[in-house]
Amino acid sequence: MKKRKNLITVAIDSPAAAGAGTQAKLIAKHYNLFYLDTGKIYRFIGLLKLKNKNKFSYSLIKKKIKKLKIKNLKNIKLLSDDVANSASIVSKDKKVRAIVHKFQQKSAYFPPIKYSGSVLDGRDIITVQVKDAMFKFFITANLKTRAKRRFEEYKKLKRKISFKEVLKSLKNRDKSDRQRRYGPLKKTKDSILINTTKLSRKRSFEKIKAIMDRKLNI
């Protein structure tokens, strides 16, 4: 199957809680793009592992990923700490990443016909998944700002956790993302840096939109 012509592809890499997901959704809505939060796929597999401790296998993962629908990634259970820890473990497996890679490639290059393209965000989208994306953004913010954002998210979900714990968790997550063997988080020379530390959601999107509109001649 050939890739569709004039397909808009947007690749976003970022550390946790930098606002990449929010910006990806805004981009998807404005430009009519198919959106995939790639981190949710590993959480989906992480949950699968917890539910199938004795039957968890690569063949099971392939079977479930083949039938995976975006609506399945909205499961509230994917937000739990147990699932997050499980996802962290499975995401380090090279074979698991190869299975997920195929799903991500399909999402990026063969989105449903009603969409004008795709936008994917994660840790290795630019470096591994969509290397030839039309737009490449590295979205970040300083650690304390990201911790405050994540802490506020947890408060809304009524999660009992201190700011200090969130800060420590993000710090450890950053280290793990940067040092993992496969698909480590890093900024590439050809990606555009968007630092959201002092920017509102609206201002961040306006900055991204200006960049995209220039290239798209809008």
Number of C-alpha atoms within 10 A of each C-alpha: 4 6 11 13 8 8 18 22 20 27 27 27 27 26 25 23 22 25 22 25 23 14 20 24 18 18 21 21 12 10 16 16 26 26 24 22 19 20 19 20 22 25 25 25 24 23 21 20 20 14 11 12 9 8 11 14 14 12 11 15 17 15 11 14 17 13 8 14 10 12 7 13 19 12 11 8 14 21 15 12 10 15 21 19 13 19 24 18 12 17 21 17 12 13 12 17 16 11 16 21 17 14 17 20 14 12 18 27 18 18 20 13 9 9 16 18 25 26 28 32 26 22 25 23 27 28 20 13 21 23 13 13 22 14 21 24 23 26 26 21 20 14 19 15 17 22 24 16 16 20 22 14 13 16 13 9 10 9 12 8 11 11 15 11 12 19 19 13 12 19 17 11 15 16 13 15 22 15 13 12 11 15 20 16 23 17 19 14 7 11 18 16 17 19 15 20 17 11 13 11 13 10 12 20 19 13 12 17 15 12 13 18 10 9 10 10 6 7
